[in-house]
Amino acid sequence: MYTISKQFHFSASHQLFGLGDCHPCARLHGHNYIVEVELSSETLDEHGFVIDYNDLGVFKTFIDDTLDHRHLNDVCGDDGVTSEKLAKWLFDWCKKRWPEVSAMRISETPKTWAEYRP
């Protein structure tokens, strides 16, 4: 199995509800997110790629136009946009375009990661 991945970055705000007033994530706050899409294939294309990294440019455009400097609760239509939910949401968007997508990872901080892998 061949596996590749590529990282993308964006900044956005969100707020998680139902956690209690003492929880820091209950307040409106933001993160500098890192998104990592993973693609896997048993075979390589005629150029020796799982897919050409250039093909992922449309994902960067989607992130820049849809998520960067936005409020994720508004964008995703959810009162609790966690990294876990965001990973699934972005995985589904990518999987419609590239069947090779095998996982999506989201980082809110340098020490935390959430991953969606079916």
N, C-alpha and C positions, 0 to 999 in steps of 0.2 A: 504494500500500500504506500503510495506517495502522498505526502501531506505538505501543504504550504500554508502560510498565514501572512496576513498583512494588518498593520495597525493604522488606525485613524484617530483623530483627536477632535473634541469639541468641548465647549463650555456651556452649561445650562443650569437652570434652577429647578427645584422640585420641592414638594412638601409631602410628608407621609402623615396620614390622619389616623386617629384611634390609638396612638401610642402613649398618650398621656402628656401632660404639659411639661413634665420634667425631661422628657426624651429630646435630645438635640435635633433629631430628624423630624420632629413634629413642627418645628419652626421652618419657615421659608428659608431655604439655603441653596447653595450651588456647589458644583464640582467641576473640575477640569477632567472630563472623562477620557478614558482610553478605550477604544473599541478594537477588538481583534477578531477578524473573521478567519476561520480555518476551512480549507477546502481539501478534499481527499479523492484519490482515484486509484484504481488498480492499474490503469494504463496511462500513458502520456500521449499527448497529441503529436501531430507531425513535426512540431518544433521542439519537442521534448519537455513540454509544460503540462502541469495539471490544468491550469488555464494561464493565459498571459496576464501578468499583474496589471498591465494597462487596461484590461477589460474591467477592472474594479474601480476605474475612475468614476463611473456612474454612481457607485456607492458613496464615494467621497462627495460628489455633488449632492446626493440625497441628504447626507449628514449635514453638510454646510447649509443647504437650503431649508431643511426641515427641523433640525435639532439645535444647531449652533446658536447660542445666545437667545434661547427660547425657554419658556416655562413648560417643562415636560408634562405636567398634569394637563395643560391645555392641548398640547400636541398629541398625546397618546389617549386622551379622553379617559383618564383614570385618576382616581383620588389617591392612589398609592403606587406611584411609579418607582418601584424598586429596581435595583440593578438586575435582579433575576428576571423581572417582567420585561425590562428593556432588552435584555439579551434574547429572550424568546421573540419579542416583537421584531427586532432587527434580523434575527435568524430567518423568520418567516418571510420578510421582505427579500432577503438575499436568495433564499431557497427557490423562490419563484423565478429568479433570473439565472441562477447557476445551480444545477442539480448536484454539483460536487461539494456544495457547502455541507460541512460536517459538524461544525460547532461555532458558537459565538461567545466571546468573553468580553466582559465589561469591568472596568476599574473605575471606582470613584476616588480612590486615594492610592498612593504608591504601595500600600500594604494590604489592599483588599481587592478581590476579584470575584465575580460571579460568572458562572458559565452555564449555557444551555447547550446540551448535546442530546439529541433524541436517541 
